[in-house]
Amino acid sequence: MIKYTKEAACSYTLGMSITVELLENHPEFVEKVLYSSKIIDNAYFARLKKICLTNRVPLIEDDRTIDLLSVKENCYVVAYFRKFSNHLTAGNHVVISGLIDKGDLGTILRTCISFNMRNIAIIDNDSDWFEPKIIRSSMGAIFYCNIERFKDLYEYENSFPDNHLYCFDDECGSDIGTVKIEDPFSIVFGKSDFSIAKLFTIKKAKDVVLPLPLTCGITLASLYARD
């Protein structure tokens, strides 16, 4: 495999740090790690080599493939890995409903991990979180997440009937700082059927529209602060 396609059985990471995150969390899915002849043999590379050796992951010098795949000049490591599935565990969840920008999804995953939210439900969304662009924008956070797709919010709700649903709305609902959030909770961002969720909003200047990643960050920061 060279260029990524959604139908492919494998994807790849671009960069040293993201590859280390993959190896430390899911070494069993890594097919091989490629490195550039230009790489600096420092402590971080030694760490990568040790993980590969421990898990019997082939480590191969391959300038040509890295040059074909890399989107920037200072990319010296690429790892091919088999796509894997996982399921949400019981507890608090972030729910992303509807199509969103690829870069936004990666940023949201990174934000979720920053606030110790590892369960992400994807609703009615064709996003492919194994696309290298999303992996890169998540800065490796994707490898710490449990991500599961549901066809609609009702399917999700039936899977986690004990979770309390709270949905962000730009205009309606009480400010997130004043809403009583009960555990286990599910915070819904994006398109939603408001009839099955309690609404909350974020207090801001009039006519200001917050980008989805920022909305997610403010909400999770508020919830994190309550603990």
C-alpha positions as CSV (number, residue, x, y, z in Angstrom):
1,M,0.0,0.0,0.0
2,I,1.2,3.5,-0.8
3,K,-1.4,6.2,-0.8
4,Y,-4.3,5.7,1.6
5,T,-7.8,4.8,0.6
6,K,-10.8,4.4,2.9
7,E,-11.4,0.9,1.7
8,A,-7.8,-0.3,2.5
9,A,-7.3,-2.6,5.4
10,C,-4.3,-0.6,6.6
11,S,-3.5,3.0,7.4
12,Y,-0.3,4.8,8.3
13,T,1.2,7.4,10.7
14,L,3.4,10.2,9.7
15,G,6.1,11.3,12.1
16,M,8.1,10.0,15.0
17,S,5.9,11.1,18.0
18,I,2.6,9.8,16.5
19,T,4.3,6.5,15.6
20,V,5.5,6.1,19.2
21,E,2.0,6.8,20.4
22,L,0.7,4.0,18.1
23,L,3.4,1.5,19.2
24,E,2.9,2.2,22.9
25,N,-0.9,1.7,22.7
26,H,-1.5,-0.8,19.8
27,P,1.7,-2.5,18.9
28,E,-0.2,-5.7,17.9
29,F,-1.7,-3.9,14.8
30,V,1.6,-2.5,13.5
31,E,2.8,-4.2,10.3
32,K,6.1,-2.3,9.9
33,V,7.9,1.0,10.7
34,L,9.8,2.8,8.1
35,Y,12.5,5.4,8.8
36,S,14.6,7.8,6.8
37,S,18.3,7.7,6.3
38,K,18.2,11.4,7.4
39,I,16.9,10.6,10.9
40,I,18.9,11.7,13.9
41,D,19.8,8.7,16.1
42,N,18.8,10.3,19.4
43,A,17.1,9.0,22.6
44,Y,13.6,9.3,21.0
45,F,14.6,7.1,18.1
46,A,16.3,4.7,20.5
47,R,12.9,4.4,22.3
48,L,11.1,3.7,19.0
49,K,13.7,1.0,18.1
50,K,13.3,-0.6,21.5
51,I,9.5,-0.8,21.2
52,C,9.8,-2.3,17.7
53,L,12.3,-4.9,18.9
54,T,10.2,-5.8,22.0
55,N,7.1,-6.3,19.8
56,R,8.9,-7.8,16.9
57,V,7.8,-5.0,14.5
58,P,10.0,-4.8,11.4
59,L,12.0,-1.5,11.3
60,I,13.1,-0.7,7.8
61,E,15.1,2.1,6.2
62,D,13.0,3.4,3.2
63,D,13.5,6.9,2.0
64,R,11.5,6.4,-1.2
65,T,8.2,5.5,0.5
66,I,8.6,8.2,3.2
67,D,9.2,10.8,0.4
68,L,6.0,9.6,-1.4
69,L,3.8,9.7,1.7
70,S,5.1,12.6,3.7
71,V,3.4,16.0,3.6
72,K,6.3,17.9,5.0
73,E,10.1,17.7,4.7
74,N,10.9,16.8,8.3
75,C,8.9,13.6,8.3
76,Y,11.4,10.8,9.0
77,V,9.2,7.9,10.3
78,V,6.1,6.2,8.9
79,A,4.3,3.2,10.4
80,Y,1.8,1.0,8.6
81,F,-0.9,-0.5,10.8
82,R,-4.0,-2.6,10.4
83,K,-7.2,-0.8,11.1
84,F,-8.8,-1.9,14.3
85,S,-12.2,-1.6,15.9
86,N,-13.1,-0.9,19.5
87,H,-16.2,-0.2,21.5
88,L,-17.2,2.4,24.0
89,T,-16.9,1.5,27.6
90,A,-19.5,2.4,30.3
91,G,-19.1,5.9,31.7
92,N,-19.0,9.4,30.4
93,H,-18.9,10.0,26.6
94,V,-18.5,12.7,24.0
95,V,-20.9,12.3,21.1
96,I,-20.2,13.9,17.7
97,S,-23.2,14.0,15.4
98,G,-23.2,14.9,11.7
99,L,-20.4,15.6,9.3
100,I,-17.5,17.8,10.4
101,D,-14.2,18.9,9.0
102,K,-11.4,16.3,9.1
103,G,-9.0,18.5,10.9
104,D,-11.7,19.4,13.4
105,L,-12.3,15.8,14.2
106,G,-8.6,15.3,14.9
107,T,-8.5,18.4,17.1
108,I,-11.6,17.2,19.0
109,L,-10.0,13.8,19.7
110,R,-6.9,15.6,21.0
111,T,-9.1,17.9,23.2
112,C,-11.0,14.9,24.6
113,I,-7.9,13.1,25.7
114,S,-6.6,16.3,27.3
115,F,-9.6,16.2,29.6
116,N,-9.5,12.5,30.2
117,M,-12.5,11.7,27.9
118,R,-11.6,8.5,26.0
119,N,-15.0,7.4,24.8
120,I,-16.1,9.1,21.5
121,A,-19.4,8.2,19.7
122,I,-19.7,9.1,16.1
123,I,-23.3,9.6,15.0
124,D,-24.6,9.7,11.4
125,N,-21.1,10.7,10.3
126,D,-19.1,9.3,7.4
127,S,-15.8,10.4,8.8
128,D,-12.9,7.9,8.6
129,W,-10.8,8.5,11.7
130,F,-8.1,6.3,10.3
131,E,-7.4,8.7,7.5
132,P,-3.8,9.9,7.9
133,K,-4.9,13.6,8.0
134,I,-7.1,13.0,10.9
135,I,-4.5,10.9,12.7
136,R,-2.0,13.7,12.2
137,S,-4.3,16.4,13.4
138,S,-5.1,14.4,16.5
139,M,-1.3,14.3,17.2
140,G,-1.7,10.6,18.2
141,A,-4.6,11.1,20.6
142,I,-6.7,8.8,18.4
143,F,-4.6,5.8,19.7
144,Y,-5.9,6.6,23.3
145,C,-9.5,6.8,22.3
146,N,-12.4,4.3,22.1
147,I,-14.3,5.3,19.0
148,E,-17.5,3.7,17.9
149,R,-20.0,4.6,15.1
150,F,-23.8,4.6,15.5
151,K,-26.3,5.2,12.7
152,D,-28.4,7.7,14.8
153,L,-28.7,9.0,18.3
154,Y,-31.5,6.5,19.2
155,E,-29.2,3.6,18.5
156,Y,-26.6,5.2,20.7
157,E,-29.1,5.9,23.5
158,N,-30.3,2.3,23.4
159,S,-26.8,1.1,23.8
160,F,-26.2,3.3,26.8
161,P,-29.6,3.8,28.4
162,D,-28.1,4.8,31.8
163,N,-26.3,7.8,30.3
164,H,-27.8,11.3,30.7
165,L,-27.8,13.2,27.4
166,Y,-26.8,16.9,27.2
167,C,-26.8,18.6,23.9
168,F,-24.9,21.8,23.0
169,D,-27.1,24.5,21.2
170,D,-25.8,27.8,20.1
171,E,-28.8,29.7,21.3
172,C,-31.0,27.6,23.7
173,G,-30.4,26.1,27.1
174,S,-28.6,27.2,30.2
175,D,-25.0,28.1,30.4
176,I,-22.7,25.0,30.8
177,G,-21.3,26.6,34.0
178,T,-24.7,26.5,35.7
179,V,-26.1,23.2,34.3
180,K,-26.2,20.2,36.8
181,I,-24.5,17.4,34.9
182,E,-25.3,13.9,36.2
183,D,-22.9,11.0,35.7
184,P,-22.7,9.0,33.6
185,F,-23.2,11.7,31.0
186,S,-23.1,12.0,27.2
187,I,-22.2,15.4,25.8
188,V,-23.6,15.8,22.3
189,F,-22.1,18.2,19.7
190,G,-23.5,18.8,16.3
191,K,-26.8,17.7,14.7
192,S,-29.2,16.2,17.2
193,D,-32.8,15.4,18.0
194,F,-33.3,17.8,20.9
195,S,-36.3,15.9,22.2
196,I,-34.2,13.3,23.9
197,A,-31.5,15.5,25.3
198,K,-31.2,18.4,27.8
199,L,-29.9,21.6,26.1
200,F,-27.0,23.7,27.3
201,T,-25.1,26.6,25.7
202,I,-21.9,28.7,26.2
203,K,-22.2,32.3,27.3
204,K,-20.4,34.5,24.7
205,A,-20.6,37.8,22.9
206,K,-23.7,38.3,20.7
207,D,-23.4,37.0,17.1
208,V,-20.2,35.1,17.8
209,V,-20.2,31.6,16.4
210,L,-17.7,29.3,18.1
211,P,-15.8,26.6,16.1
212,L,-16.8,23.1,17.1
213,P,-13.4,22.2,18.5
214,L,-13.4,25.3,20.7
215,T,-17.0,24.6,21.8
216,C,-15.9,21.1,22.8
217,G,-12.8,22.4,24.6
218,I,-14.8,25.0,26.7
219,T,-17.4,22.4,27.6
220,L,-15.0,19.8,28.7
221,A,-12.8,22.3,30.6
222,S,-16.0,23.3,32.5
223,L,-16.8,19.7,33.3
224,Y,-13.2,18.9,34.2
225,A,-13.1,21.9,36.6
226,R,-16.1,20.7,38.5
227,D,-14.1,17.7,39.7
